[in-house]
Amino acid sequence: MSVTAVVGAQWGDEGKGKLAHILGSSHDLILRYQGGSNAGHTVIADGTTYKFKLIPSGILHEGKLNLLCDGVVVNVLTLAEEITGLRERNQFRGELLISRHAHLVLPLHCMQDVYFEEAKGKRAIGTTRRGIGPAYADKYFRVGLRAGDMLKDNFGHRVREMARRKNVLFTGYYGQAEVDPDQVWAQVEPTVEILAPLVGDSTKVVRQALADGRKILCEGAQGTLLDIDYGTYPYVTSSHPVSGGALLGTGLSWRDLDRVVGISKAYTTRVGAGPFPTEDLGEEGERMREAGAEYGTVTGRPRRCGWLDLPLLKYASQLSGFTELALTKTDVLDDLAKIKVCVAYQSNGETITWPDLDPDVLEKCTPVYENLTGWETATTAIRQEADLPSAFKDYIRFIEDYVELPVSIISVGADATATIFR
């Protein structure tokens, strides 16, 4: 048995797509376990850039089974478009199964997301407005629609029924115009032909794969610091990116999980509002953004950039039980003579190393930095650890000593081949 989970260790955008693509080649099943089309993964393979919004990154590998599991919320329009586009370009190389338990994101949810964010004004949290929160809310309010409902004769009736229910909210609370239930169904209906044939019992498939000794890779979206319970609430996502989410969202148990790879950039980024102690609003932050192409895969929004925050990285590693770290975008730091690393905070006159993720507390913390020597050498072409500059190796050791975990994978560029396995 071999089950590996790939988990974001920061505020998302750590490079999970690239790693899932690389590791997916040696696994039989690739499972997306939470989130929705608000969390795009970029994969560069064979000189081609792929931007996946929902489909797991293993879809580019021949013969691999990719699953959108129970914990995912599936935007029917986005997924149908993504599948059609990949098929037209002959890039749909693996197989895809959609869990019958996965909840659906309809255009209604996206509208609700927009209205809610706009109504909050200055208190908006900066969602992607892709309907993720409203879809999860309907799930827990027990009025949502699931992928399995697409197989039922009354699916169109239930979509129209949801539209009528949302109209009460749209008109009565947000002061917006009613939507036409028939028009909503007209948008959704064409997706049924594409998606319904792919719907099945993913939990049964996963359990059988375990019994057969097949290798499973769990692909997470977003990152630990955006977890609905353990992140900087309310500036978080609506699901569980932590390793526990890989169990809740797939039908796996804690007994099944063998390896948890925490993915971290060599610096830190976040999108949207919320506290960010090591954010650099000056020239260095801007340089990281441009060198790292720090713009959202789904939204294109510029990401906020700053220095590596080791207290938060250690917090993430303890929450998810990382067995190792993968460090990405190290090449973004290639030109720097000095590199800052946060090792603690000053808070109310005290030096602390355990972060309090309450935004009112964390935003008042002042980072305590160590200044490390940069390597000032291009590393993108390097493929062997022995060829890395000594200052680069010192940077890796500093992180390992602090977090008390080995860095087993180093990404020195965007392409899948620009990876060093230690």
N, C-alpha and C positions, 0 to 999 in steps of 0.2 A: 504493500500500500504506500502511495506517495501523494500527499496533498500539500500544495504550496499556495500560500496567500500572498499577493502583492498589495501592500497597504501604503497609502500616502502618509508621510510622517509630518507634514506641515499643513498649510492651508490649501492643499491641492496643487495641481499643475506641476507636479514633481517629475514627470516623465514616466508615469506608470504605463502608458501606452507602448512606448518603446520597449520597456522591459518585459511586458506581457507578450509582446510580439516575439521577442528573442526567446524567452523561456517557453512560449507556446509551442515552438518547434519540437521540443522534447516531451511534450505532454499530449495526452489523448483527448482530453476535454478541457475547454476554457470556459469558465463560468463568470459571468458578470453578476455580482451579488447585490448591488444597491444602486440608488441614484437613477437619473434619467438622462434626457437629452440636454441637460444643463452642464454636462461634464464631458466635453469632447476629449478624445485621445488622438494625438498626432503620431503617426508612424511613417518613417522614411525608410523605404526598402527598395533596393535595385534602382536607386536614383529617382524614385517616384514618391511624392508626398501624399499620404492618405490621412484624411481627417474623419475619424469615426465619432459619431454622436451617441449611438446606442449599441451598434454591433460590436461584440468583443474583438479585441485586436488579433485574435488567432484566426480570423476569417481568411487571411491571406495565405494560410498554410493548407496545402492539399490534404483532404481526408480528415481534418480535425473537426470535432463536434463542438460548436459554440452554443452556449446556452444563455438566454436572458432569463434569469431565475426569479424565484418568488418575490424577492425583495426589491426588484426593479420596478419603476413606473415607466410604462411604454407609451411614448407619444406616437399615436397611430399614423399621423401624417408624416412625421419625420422618419420613422422606421420604414414605412412603405417607400418613401422617396430614396432613402439610403440603399435599400435592397435593390430597387429598380436601377439606380445609378451604377452600383457595383456589377449587376448582371449585364447591363448594357456594355460595360467596359471589360467584361470577362474577368473581373477581379473577385468574384464571389466563388472562392476556391474551396472553402470548407463547407460544412453543413451548419444550419442554424435551427435551434429549437427555442420556442417561446413558452415559458411556463404558463400553464392555464391559470395559475394563481396570481400572475403579475398584473397589477392594476394598470388601467389605461389612462393616459393623459389625452383629453379631447380638447378641441379649440376652446371650449367653454372654460377649461381650467387656465389656459393661457390668458384669456380675457380677464378672468378673476384675479390672476396674479398681477396684471397691469393695473387694474382698478385699485387693488389693495395697496400696492406700492405708491401710486399717485396720491391716494388718500392720506398716507402717512406723512407726506411732505418731507420736511427736514429729518424726520425720524425714519425714513426709508432705510432698509438694511442693504440695499443694492443687490437684489436677486437678479437672476438672468431673465426673469419674466417668461420662463418656459413652462409655467404651470405645475411645477414639481410640488411645491408646498400645498396648493389646493388639492392636488390629486392624492397626496398622502393624507391630508385632512379628511377627504371623503372616505378614504380607506378606513381610517380609525373611527370615523362617524358611522361606518358600516352602510354607506350608501353608494360606494364606488362601483365601477364596472371593471371586470377582470377579463383577461384575454380569453379565458374559457367561455365567456358570455358571447363572444363572436361566433361561436359554433351553434348558438341557440336561435330558434326561429323568431323569438321576440326581441332580438338585439336592437333592431331599429326602433321598436316601441320604447325600449328602456333608454336609448339615447335621447329620444324626444322628451321622455319623462324627466330626464336629468336637465334638459334645456329649460323646461317649464319651471322646475324647482330653482334653477340658477336665476331665472328672470325675477323671481321674488327678491333675491339678494341684489341683483344688478339695479333694479329700479327703486327698490325700497330703501336700500342702504347707501349705494354708491351714486344714485341719481342718474344712472345711465339708461340708454334705450334698451328695450326688450330685444332679444334675439328671436329669430324665427326657427322653431324646432325643426321644421322641414328642411330649412337651409343648412342647419347643423348636420342633420343626417345626410344630406346631399354631399357634404364634405367628407364625412366618415365612411359612407357606404363603399366607395371604390377601394378603400384600403382592406376591406374584409376579404376580397378575392386574393389579395397578395399575402395577407398575414394569417388568415385562418388555417390554411394548410400546414403552417409551421407550428401550430399550437399543440402542446402535449403535456404529459405529466413529467415535468423535469425532475421532481424529487425521486420518482421511481427510477428514472434514468441514472441519476447520480448514485443512488444506493446500489443499483445493479453494477455500475462501473466500479464501485469500491469492492463489491463482492468478486468481481472478475479480475481485480488487481490492476486496474488501469490507472494511469497517472492523471491527476486532476490539478488544474491551475485556477485559482480564484482571483479574478481581476476586480479590484475596487475602483471606485470613483471618488473624486474630491480627496480630502485628507483628514487626519485625526483631529486637527484643531477646528474643523468644521462639523464635527459630530454633534448631533442634536442634543446629546446629554453631556458630553465631555469637552465640547468646544467652547468658543467665546459667545455663548448664547446671549442675545438673540441673533447675533451676526454669524449664523451657522446655516448648514443645509438641513434638509428635513429627513435625513436617514442616518444610518450608522456606518461610516467609512472604516471604523476600527475593525480589528480582526474578528471581534465578536459578531459583526455584521455579516461576515463571510459564513458564519454558522447559521444565523437567523435567516439569511436570505437565500440559502441553497438547499437546506435539508441535511447538511453535514452536522456532526456532533463534535464536541471538543476532543473526543477520542480519535477522530479522523485526521486532525490537523498536525502535520509533521514539521512544516517550515513556514516561517513568517518573515518575508523580506520587507523591511521598512525602506521606503524610497524618500530620499531627501536631496534637494539641491545643495550645491556647495555654498549657497547663500539663501535668502528667504524672499518669498513673494506672497502677496495676497491680492484678491480682487474684491471690490466692494468696500463697504464701510466696516468699521470695527477696529479694535486696538492692534497695534503693530509696533512693539517696543523698539525694534532695531531698524525701522524704516529710515531710509536715507533720502531726504528730499533735495539733496544737492547734486553736484556733478557726478559723484560716484553712483548714486542711485539711478540717475538717468543713463549713465554709461552701461550699467548692468541691464537695464531695460532694452537698450538698443543692441548690445552685444548678444543678449540672450533671446532676442525676438520675443519679448515678454508681452504678448498680446493674446487675449483669450481665443481658444480654438473655436468656440461656439459663437461668442459675441463680438470678438475683435477688440474688446475693451483693453486699454493699457493696464498692466499689472503694477501694483505698488511694489517697490524693490528695496531690499535692505540686507543687512549682514546676517550671517548664520547665527541662529539663536539656539545654543546648546541646552539651556534649561528646558526649553520647549521640546527639543528633540528627545531629550532623555525622558521627559513626561510621556511623550508619544510611545517611546519604546517600552515603557513599563505598562502602559495601558493595553497595548496590543501584543505584548510578549514577543517582540522582535527576536528572531534568532540571529539576524545579521542585518547590515545596512547596505543599500546601494546608493552611491553618491553620484548625482547627475550634474550636468552643465558645469563641470569643473573648468572647462576651457574658457568660460566667461571671465574667469579670474586670471587668465594667462598674462595679461599686460600689467598687472598691479605690482608695485614695489612693496606695498604693505597691505595686509588683509586683516580686517577686524573680525573678531569672533566674540560673541556675547557669552560670558561664563557665569553671570549672576545679575541680580538687579539691586538697585537701591530703592527701598520702599519704606516710607515713614521713618527714615533715619537708620534703617536696618539693611544689612546685606543678606539677601535671600537667594536660594537656588531652586526652590520649589515654586512654580508659577501658580498664581491664583488667576483662573481664567475668567473671573467676573470682569466684564469690560470696565466697570467703574474703578476697579483696582489695577488691572493690568495696564490701562492706558496712562496711569500715573507713575508706573515703574520706569526708572532710568536704567538703561543697560550698563553693565560693567564690562568693559572690553579688554581682551588681550590682543595685542598687535603682533601678528605673525609676519615673518618675512615671505614675500611673494617669490615666485619662481621666474617671472618675466621671460618666459619661453613658450613658444607655441607647442601645444601638446596634442592637437587634433589627429595627427598622423601616427601617434604612438599606440602600439598594440600590446606591448609587454611591460609589466611592472618594473622590470629592471632598467628600462630606458627612461623612466620618469625622473625629472629633476629632483634633487635631494630635498629642496624646500617643499615640493609637492608632497613627497613622502612624509615629511615632518607634519604637514597640514593634516594628512590622513591619520597619522598616529595620534595627533592632538585630539581629534574627534573621537577616535576609538577609545583613548584613555578616559575621556570625560564620560562618554555614553556607556562605556564598558561593554562594547559590542564590536565584532570585527566588521570592517568594510570589505565585503566580498566582491562587489562589482563597482567599477568606476566607469562612468560615461564621459568621454572626452569630446563628444560631438553629437550632432543630431542624427546622423545616419546609424542604422542598426549595427554596422560593422565597427563603428567608433566606440568600442567597448572593451574594457580590460577586465578579465576574470582572474581574481587572485586565489 
